[in-house]
């Protein structure tokens, strides 16, 4: 069941670039939208989550949700080599805190 | 900074054998979870656990799987008779409350031969 879709990449950018990572979802019941970062050989780490549509900013990271088009985005400003990781988007319905994950996009930021 | 720990980091077993994967959640957390990630595929939810009971489980979590909190610190996932398709990375997570803020451990790589 393809509920949350992500391009696996890899996405390779130079240091300092603005990165745009995107997901689409199909389940209209999804109300919460999350972004996780996963370094090699580590578990996912929650970066941020948003409720319903709109933007949320945290430092260099901005999450954006457009429920009308079922589109989720994560923007990273001034990207650093330490941002190199796999970024997982996820979503959950209002009645559950269990995320449905996308496959993840591999990001490489080269110096 | 407190973190979720998992042991072993890599477990190799023969098909049909039982395995127990161990997790130590963050000490003041009350909700515990197991997820798995087959190589190259999505992270999938298996089960959530609260107050010594399963609170939610997915269709993957069939009778071959069980979870237990045998003492005040450990949280275990048992696979009774492993199959080749059980080969995956298994992640434990914990949270203070019912929340999206789940903290994941580093995972146990299970290889079934």
Interface residues (C-beta under 8 A of the other chain):
Chain A: X4 X32 X34 X41 X42 X43 X44 X45 X46 X49 X88 X92 X96 X97 X98 X99 X100 X101 X102 X103 X104
Chain B: X4 X33 X41 X42 X43 X44 X45 X48 X56 X91 X93 X95 X98 X99 X100 X101 X102 X103 X104 X105 X106 X107
